[in-house]
Amino acid sequence: MASDSSVERHANTVSVLTALRVDEGSRLAELAQRTGLSRPTVDSILTELGRLGWVEQREPADAPEGARQAGRPARTYRLDPDAGFVVGVDVGVNLLTAMVADITGTTRHTVTRPISRTTPGAERRTAVQSLVADAVAELGVEPRETLALSLGVPGIVDPAGRVTLSTVIPDWTGFHVEKHFGRWAGVPVTVANDANMATLAEHWIGAARLVDDVVYILSGRRTSAGIIVDGSLHTGRHGAAGEIGSIPELYFSTEELLAMPGSDPDSPDAIGSVFRAAHAGDEQAAALVEELYRRLAQVVDFMVKAFDPDMVVLGGGVSRAGRPLVEGIERHLDRPVFNTTPLVLSQLGPEAVALGAVRSALQLAVRHSPLLAALVAPPLGVPTRPVPGGLQ
């Protein structure tokens, strides 16, 4: 158990970090006033944070001739966001995205690359590694110098970080993602289902940030769901919670459902072209889109009855259809009088999975260095605990 002095030291350090977060540079006296701590205490904490590389110390600039005052101007202190980076990766079927964020949670660089859906599993692993290496190189670091790496993948992921089933990347079924990328990068790694990652992001900075019971429907070439209960992601005993595609009555392939005569199902625009045709007045396309709305309404109805959430968020590629998607699903929902659960669109769009992976990586970094939690805005909502022995 941490001693009272280490708990107090942790609390004081969090106060200083929080005070430093509010502007671009503060003097020692200003930080003491802002935190209510003594100047020697703040000075000691700043010294330790400087040793960690989290705080920059700036010497005072010489005042112009005629503007000089008595006494030496005080140096200022500011957070150094370049002190550490995390990486979130969306391993999509046709698209790979790597997003790099600094220790405040601010996105600093994003790289997206197409990949063929038929790419063998080993080549896909190599492509992800190359993507991550190139993304962090833009910030002057190597993967092994980051704080944590997190990946969102299409499939069921067990608590150990192994993909137990992926119907869209079958070569990755049985692949221990966490162990492989942990060995490659040499940093803490976590992996989760892509719908779960997107759900985390919407609850952190998206449409569901003000509620604690959320169902997220990820609808693209396939449909899956993420669930947050009482503010925490619910993945289930085997990581399969929300895998609604495994329920025969709810399963459908969006590509097969929207297939038009002569269309190329492998085209990245296969789904979008049908929505555009429906909007332009093509009756066959409109009928197919209406059937998609009906199938999605069945999914929403099932999830609402099972979890009674505060909100249902619609994300994934299909959500690009916008408000007509919400209105189309509502047409097929048989709501009881008491059910007023809002159905809303994702606010994060195609970046939701990568942003959720960034959040997950930040959580992992906080577990290794709890003081980081004071820097991330908005907060991660994870408990922090003081580390015996002081700063780590």
Disulfide bonds with the S-S distance in Angstrom:
none
